[in-house]
Amino acid sequence: MATVTNAFNAKNCNFQIQKHDLTMFDFSGFLTGGDLEGENNVGDFAVYEDDWMYNLVGKKSISGTLQIIASTGAGSLLRWANEWFFNDHQAARRIIMSMPNKNVGSERLDGHYLLKTIPWSTDPGEPGPMKIALAIVGTGEVVYSIVGS
C-alpha cells in the first residue's frame, strides 16, 4: 500500500473575511481555529416486502465555526463580530477558507455566511486569551476550487 507523501497540517490555513465595508481582509492572525462542515440532506424510504431502508441525497449545506481570539481595537475580529451581530445581523458575509495556505494549488471554499451564534463566554481562571466560537451557516452555494495563478 502506498503511503501519502504530500500531507499538510492546518498551521498555514488562510481565512479571508468580508468586512462591513464589503472589502476582503486576511483575518487569519485573529483566529485560533476554524472549521466548515458540509452536510448532505439524506432522506430515507421503505418499500413493501423488503427488509432494507433506502436513502436518497437531496440538497447540501455548509455550516461551521470561527474560533476568534478576543483582542481590542477597531480592527479586531471581535469588534467585527460584535458589529455584525448588533448592527447588521441580517447580512451575510463572504468567507474564503484556503487549505493548506492561499498559494497556487491550494484547496479553496468560498461562500457567504450568516452569523448564527456568538457566545461571550468568560473564565476568570483562564490565563490565556479569551476565545469566542462564532457559529456560521451558509446562505446557499459554497464554491469549491483550486487556487490558480
PyRosetta script that sets phi, psi and omega in degrees:
from pyrosetta import init, pose_from_sequence

init()
pose = pose_from_sequence("MATVTNAFNAKNCNFQIQKHDLTMFDFSGFLTGGDLEGENNVGDFAVYEDDWMYNLVGKKSISGTLQIIASTGAGSLLRWANEWFFNDHQAARRIIMSMPNKNVGSERLDGHYLLKTIPWSTDPGEPGPMKIALAIVGTGEVVYSIVGS")
pose.set_psi(1, 137.4)
pose.set_omega(1, 179.9)
pose.set_phi(2, -74.3)
pose.set_psi(2, 148.8)
pose.set_omega(2, 177.3)
pose.set_phi(3, -106.2)
pose.set_psi(3, 135.0)
pose.set_omega(3, 179.2)
pose.set_phi(4, -63.2)
pose.set_psi(4, 134.5)
pose.set_omega(4, -179.5)
pose.set_phi(5, -118.4)
pose.set_psi(5, -3.2)
pose.set_omega(5, -177.1)
pose.set_phi(6, -120.0)
pose.set_psi(6, 33.3)
pose.set_omega(6, 178.3)
pose.set_phi(7, -67.7)
pose.set_psi(7, 155.5)
pose.set_omega(7, 176.6)
pose.set_phi(8, -138.6)
pose.set_psi(8, 158.1)
pose.set_omega(8, 174.5)
pose.set_phi(9, -105.8)
pose.set_psi(9, 178.2)
pose.set_omega(9, -172.2)
pose.set_phi(10, -90.8)
pose.set_psi(10, 3.9)
pose.set_omega(10, -171.6)
pose.set_phi(11, -64.5)
pose.set_psi(11, -21.7)
pose.set_omega(11, -179.4)
pose.set_phi(12, -113.2)
pose.set_psi(12, 14.0)
pose.set_omega(12, 176.5)
pose.set_phi(13, -57.6)
pose.set_psi(13, 148.9)
pose.set_omega(13, -174.4)
pose.set_phi(14, -122.7)
pose.set_psi(14, 135.5)
pose.set_omega(14, 177.2)
pose.set_phi(15, -121.7)
pose.set_psi(15, 113.8)
pose.set_omega(15, 171.8)
pose.set_phi(16, -98.4)
pose.set_psi(16, 127.5)
pose.set_omega(16, -175.1)
pose.set_phi(17, -127.2)
pose.set_psi(17, 136.6)
pose.set_omega(17, -179.2)
pose.set_phi(18, -74.9)
pose.set_psi(18, 124.6)
pose.set_omega(18, 176.1)
pose.set_phi(19, -78.9)
pose.set_psi(19, 173.9)
pose.set_omega(19, -176.8)
pose.set_phi(20, -69.6)
pose.set_psi(20, -20.1)
pose.set_omega(20, 175.2)
pose.set_phi(21, -86.8)
pose.set_psi(21, 9.3)
pose.set_omega(21, 175.9)
pose.set_phi(22, 74.4)
pose.set_psi(22, 8.7)
pose.set_omega(22, 172.7)
pose.set_phi(23, -86.8)
pose.set_psi(23, 153.6)
pose.set_omega(23, 179.6)
pose.set_phi(24, -91.3)
pose.set_psi(24, 143.2)
pose.set_omega(24, -178.4)
pose.set_phi(25, -139.2)
pose.set_psi(25, 140.8)
pose.set_omega(25, 177.1)
pose.set_phi(26, -82.5)
pose.set_psi(26, 100.9)
pose.set_omega(26, -179.6)
pose.set_phi(27, -96.4)
pose.set_psi(27, 14.7)
pose.set_omega(27, -175.4)
pose.set_phi(28, -54.8)
pose.set_psi(28, -36.9)
pose.set_omega(28, -178.6)
pose.set_phi(29, -72.3)
pose.set_psi(29, -7.5)
pose.set_omega(29, 177.7)
pose.set_phi(30, -101.9)
pose.set_psi(30, -3.3)
pose.set_omega(30, -176.1)
pose.set_phi(31, -105.3)
pose.set_psi(31, 141.3)
pose.set_omega(31, 173.4)
pose.set_phi(32, -111.3)
pose.set_psi(32, 7.3)
pose.set_omega(32, 176.9)
pose.set_phi(33, 167.8)
pose.set_psi(33, 155.5)
pose.set_omega(33, 176.9)
pose.set_phi(34, -162.4)
pose.set_psi(34, 146.5)
pose.set_omega(34, 176.6)
pose.set_phi(35, -148.6)
pose.set_psi(35, 149.2)
pose.set_omega(35, 171.4)
pose.set_phi(36, -123.5)
pose.set_psi(36, 140.2)
pose.set_omega(36, -178.0)
pose.set_phi(37, -126.9)
pose.set_psi(37, 118.0)
pose.set_omega(37, 176.2)
pose.set_phi(38, -84.8)
pose.set_psi(38, 139.3)
pose.set_omega(38, -179.4)
pose.set_phi(39, -133.6)
pose.set_psi(39, 129.0)
pose.set_omega(39, 172.6)
pose.set_phi(40, -89.2)
pose.set_psi(40, 136.7)
pose.set_omega(40, 174.4)
pose.set_phi(41, -83.1)
pose.set_psi(41, 106.9)
pose.set_omega(41, -175.2)
pose.set_phi(42, -108.9)
pose.set_psi(42, 128.0)
pose.set_omega(42, 176.8)
pose.set_phi(43, -114.1)
pose.set_psi(43, 146.1)
pose.set_omega(43, -179.3)
pose.set_phi(44, -115.8)
pose.set_psi(44, 161.2)
pose.set_omega(44, 176.7)
pose.set_phi(45, -152.9)
pose.set_psi(45, 160.5)
pose.set_omega(45, 178.3)
pose.set_phi(46, -129.3)
pose.set_psi(46, 153.3)
pose.set_omega(46, 175.7)
pose.set_phi(47, -124.0)
pose.set_psi(47, 156.3)
pose.set_omega(47, 179.5)
pose.set_phi(48, -64.0)
pose.set_psi(48, 149.8)
pose.set_omega(48, 175.9)
pose.set_phi(49, 62.8)
pose.set_psi(49, 27.9)
pose.set_omega(49, 175.5)
pose.set_phi(50, -137.2)
pose.set_psi(50, 138.0)
pose.set_omega(50, -178.8)
pose.set_phi(51, -84.5)
pose.set_psi(51, -8.1)
pose.set_omega(51, -172.6)
pose.set_phi(52, -103.9)
pose.set_psi(52, 144.7)
pose.set_omega(52, 169.5)
pose.set_phi(53, -85.4)
pose.set_psi(53, 149.4)
pose.set_omega(53, 177.4)
pose.set_phi(54, -116.6)
pose.set_psi(54, 154.4)
pose.set_omega(54, -177.4)
pose.set_phi(55, -131.5)
pose.set_psi(55, 145.2)
pose.set_omega(55, 173.9)
pose.set_phi(56, -131.4)
pose.set_psi(56, 145.2)
pose.set_omega(56, 176.3)
pose.set_phi(57, -94.7)
pose.set_psi(57, 130.4)
pose.set_omega(57, 176.8)
pose.set_phi(58, -98.8)
pose.set_psi(58, -103.3)
pose.set_omega(58, -177.8)
pose.set_phi(59, -99.6)
pose.set_psi(59, 177.4)
pose.set_omega(59, 176.9)
pose.set_phi(60, -135.0)
pose.set_psi(60, 159.4)
pose.set_omega(60, 178.6)
pose.set_phi(61, -149.1)
pose.set_psi(61, 164.5)
pose.set_omega(61, 178.2)
pose.set_phi(62, -131.5)
pose.set_psi(62, 135.6)
pose.set_omega(62, 173.9)
pose.set_phi(63, -137.0)
pose.set_psi(63, 173.0)
pose.set_omega(63, 179.7)
pose.set_phi(64, 179.5)
pose.set_psi(64, -168.0)
pose.set_omega(64, 177.7)
pose.set_phi(65, -136.2)
pose.set_psi(65, 150.9)
pose.set_omega(65, 169.5)
pose.set_phi(66, -119.1)
pose.set_psi(66, 115.6)
pose.set_omega(66, -179.5)
pose.set_phi(67, -92.2)
pose.set_psi(67, 103.3)
pose.set_omega(67, -175.2)
pose.set_phi(68, -99.6)
pose.set_psi(68, 151.1)
pose.set_omega(68, 175.0)
pose.set_phi(69, -94.1)
pose.set_psi(69, 124.6)
pose.set_omega(69, 179.9)
pose.set_phi(70, -69.8)
pose.set_psi(70, 127.9)
pose.set_omega(70, 176.3)
pose.set_phi(71, -147.1)
pose.set_psi(71, 162.6)
pose.set_omega(71, -178.0)
pose.set_phi(72, -95.1)
pose.set_psi(72, 163.4)
pose.set_omega(72, 175.1)
pose.set_phi(73, 114.2)
pose.set_psi(73, 155.3)
pose.set_omega(73, -177.0)
pose.set_phi(74, -64.2)
pose.set_psi(74, -27.6)
pose.set_omega(74, -177.8)
pose.set_phi(75, -94.8)
pose.set_psi(75, 9.1)
pose.set_omega(75, -176.6)
pose.set_phi(76, -77.5)
pose.set_psi(76, 154.7)
pose.set_omega(76, 177.8)
pose.set_phi(77, -69.7)
pose.set_psi(77, -30.2)
pose.set_omega(77, 175.3)
pose.set_phi(78, -63.5)
pose.set_psi(78, -43.8)
pose.set_omega(78, 177.4)
pose.set_phi(79, -60.8)
pose.set_psi(79, -43.9)
pose.set_omega(79, 178.4)
pose.set_phi(80, -58.5)
pose.set_psi(80, -46.5)
pose.set_omega(80, -178.7)
pose.set_phi(81, -65.4)
pose.set_psi(81, -43.7)
pose.set_omega(81, 178.7)
pose.set_phi(82, -63.0)
pose.set_psi(82, -41.8)
pose.set_omega(82, 178.2)
pose.set_phi(83, -66.3)
pose.set_psi(83, -36.1)
pose.set_omega(83, 177.0)
pose.set_phi(84, -62.2)
pose.set_psi(84, -46.5)
pose.set_omega(84, -178.1)
pose.set_phi(85, -69.0)
pose.set_psi(85, -49.0)
pose.set_omega(85, -172.8)
pose.set_phi(86, -82.7)
pose.set_psi(86, -32.9)
pose.set_omega(86, -171.9)
pose.set_phi(87, -107.5)
pose.set_psi(87, -21.6)
pose.set_omega(87, -172.6)
pose.set_phi(88, -148.8)
pose.set_psi(88, 42.1)
pose.set_omega(88, -169.7)
pose.set_phi(89, -63.9)
pose.set_psi(89, -18.7)
pose.set_omega(89, -179.3)
pose.set_phi(90, -87.9)
pose.set_psi(90, -10.3)
pose.set_omega(90, -175.6)
pose.set_phi(91, -85.0)
pose.set_psi(91, 142.7)
pose.set_omega(91, 173.8)
pose.set_phi(92, -88.1)
pose.set_psi(92, 150.5)
pose.set_omega(92, 177.2)
pose.set_phi(93, -123.6)
pose.set_psi(93, 140.1)
pose.set_omega(93, 178.3)
pose.set_phi(94, -78.7)
pose.set_psi(94, 133.4)
pose.set_omega(94, 176.8)
pose.set_phi(95, -132.4)
pose.set_psi(95, 129.0)
pose.set_omega(95, 178.2)
pose.set_phi(96, -115.6)
pose.set_psi(96, 121.1)
pose.set_omega(96, 177.4)
pose.set_phi(97, -108.7)
pose.set_psi(97, 122.0)
pose.set_omega(97, 179.4)
pose.set_phi(98, -117.1)
pose.set_psi(98, 134.2)
pose.set_omega(98, -176.7)
pose.set_phi(99, -132.6)
pose.set_psi(99, 135.3)
pose.set_omega(99, 2.5)
pose.set_phi(100, -82.1)
pose.set_psi(100, -9.6)
pose.set_omega(100, 177.8)
pose.set_phi(101, -157.7)
pose.set_psi(101, -166.4)
pose.set_omega(101, -179.8)
pose.set_phi(102, -102.3)
pose.set_psi(102, 17.1)
pose.set_omega(102, -179.3)
pose.set_phi(103, -79.3)
pose.set_psi(103, 164.8)
pose.set_omega(103, 178.5)
pose.set_phi(104, -54.1)
pose.set_psi(104, 133.6)
pose.set_omega(104, 179.4)
pose.set_phi(105, 96.6)
pose.set_psi(105, -9.8)
pose.set_omega(105, 179.5)
pose.set_phi(106, -74.3)
pose.set_psi(106, 158.2)
pose.set_omega(106, 176.3)
pose.set_phi(107, -85.2)
pose.set_psi(107, 140.7)
pose.set_omega(107, -177.0)
pose.set_phi(108, -134.6)
pose.set_psi(108, 135.5)
pose.set_omega(108, 172.1)
pose.set_phi(109, -117.7)
pose.set_psi(109, 122.5)
pose.set_omega(109, -172.3)
pose.set_phi(110, -129.9)
pose.set_psi(110, 117.2)
pose.set_omega(110, -180.0)
pose.set_phi(111, -160.1)
pose.set_psi(111, 177.5)
pose.set_omega(111, 177.2)
pose.set_phi(112, -106.8)
pose.set_psi(112, 139.2)
pose.set_omega(112, -173.2)
pose.set_phi(113, -132.1)
pose.set_psi(113, 150.2)
pose.set_omega(113, 171.3)
pose.set_phi(114, -102.2)
pose.set_psi(114, 148.5)
pose.set_omega(114, 175.6)
pose.set_phi(115, -81.8)
pose.set_psi(115, 118.3)
pose.set_omega(115, -179.4)
pose.set_phi(116, -91.4)
pose.set_psi(116, -52.2)
pose.set_omega(116, 178.4)
pose.set_phi(117, -140.4)
pose.set_psi(117, 150.8)
pose.set_omega(117, 174.0)
pose.set_phi(118, -137.4)
pose.set_psi(118, 99.6)
pose.set_omega(118, -179.6)
pose.set_phi(119, -88.4)
pose.set_psi(119, 127.2)
pose.set_omega(119, 176.5)
pose.set_phi(120, -98.8)
pose.set_psi(120, 78.0)
pose.set_omega(120, -178.2)
pose.set_phi(121, -94.8)
pose.set_psi(121, 135.1)
pose.set_omega(121, 179.4)
pose.set_phi(122, -126.6)
pose.set_psi(122, 152.6)
pose.set_omega(122, 178.1)
pose.set_phi(123, -141.3)
pose.set_psi(123, 107.8)
pose.set_omega(123, -176.3)
pose.set_phi(124, -66.4)
pose.set_psi(124, -15.4)
pose.set_omega(124, 179.3)
pose.set_phi(125, -93.3)
pose.set_psi(125, -3.5)
pose.set_omega(125, -179.2)
pose.set_phi(126, -81.6)
pose.set_psi(126, 117.8)
pose.set_omega(126, -178.5)
pose.set_phi(127, -78.3)
pose.set_psi(127, -20.6)
pose.set_omega(127, -179.5)
pose.set_phi(128, -82.9)
pose.set_psi(128, 179.2)
pose.set_omega(128, -179.9)
pose.set_phi(129, -68.2)
pose.set_psi(129, 153.6)
pose.set_omega(129, 175.7)
pose.set_phi(130, -66.6)
pose.set_psi(130, 135.0)
pose.set_omega(130, 178.8)
pose.set_phi(131, -120.8)
pose.set_psi(131, 140.0)
pose.set_omega(131, -177.9)
pose.set_phi(132, -129.0)
pose.set_psi(132, 126.5)
pose.set_omega(132, -179.2)
pose.set_phi(133, -99.1)
pose.set_psi(133, 103.7)
pose.set_omega(133, 177.9)
pose.set_phi(134, -79.7)
pose.set_psi(134, 128.7)
pose.set_omega(134, 174.2)
pose.set_phi(135, -92.3)
pose.set_psi(135, 129.3)
pose.set_omega(135, -178.9)
pose.set_phi(136, -125.8)
pose.set_psi(136, 152.1)
pose.set_omega(136, 177.1)
pose.set_phi(137, -133.6)
pose.set_psi(137, 139.2)
pose.set_omega(137, 179.8)
pose.set_phi(138, -68.4)
pose.set_psi(138, 148.2)
pose.set_omega(138, 179.0)
pose.set_phi(139, -89.4)
pose.set_psi(139, -8.4)
pose.set_omega(139, -177.0)
pose.set_phi(140, 168.6)
pose.set_psi(140, -133.7)
pose.set_omega(140, -175.1)
pose.set_phi(141, -64.1)
pose.set_psi(141, 135.1)
pose.set_omega(141, 169.5)
pose.set_phi(142, -113.5)
pose.set_psi(142, 127.1)
pose.set_omega(142, -174.3)
pose.set_phi(143, -92.6)
pose.set_psi(143, 127.1)
pose.set_omega(143, 175.4)
pose.set_phi(144, -98.0)
pose.set_psi(144, 134.3)
pose.set_omega(144, 177.6)
pose.set_phi(145, -153.2)
pose.set_psi(145, 170.1)
pose.set_omega(145, 172.6)
pose.set_phi(146, -105.0)
pose.set_psi(146, 131.6)
pose.set_omega(146, -178.8)
pose.set_phi(147, -63.5)
pose.set_psi(147, 125.4)
pose.set_omega(147, 178.5)
pose.set_phi(148, -94.8)
pose.set_psi(148, -167.3)
pose.set_omega(148, -177.4)
pose.set_phi(149, -69.8)
pose.dump_pdb("model.pdb")
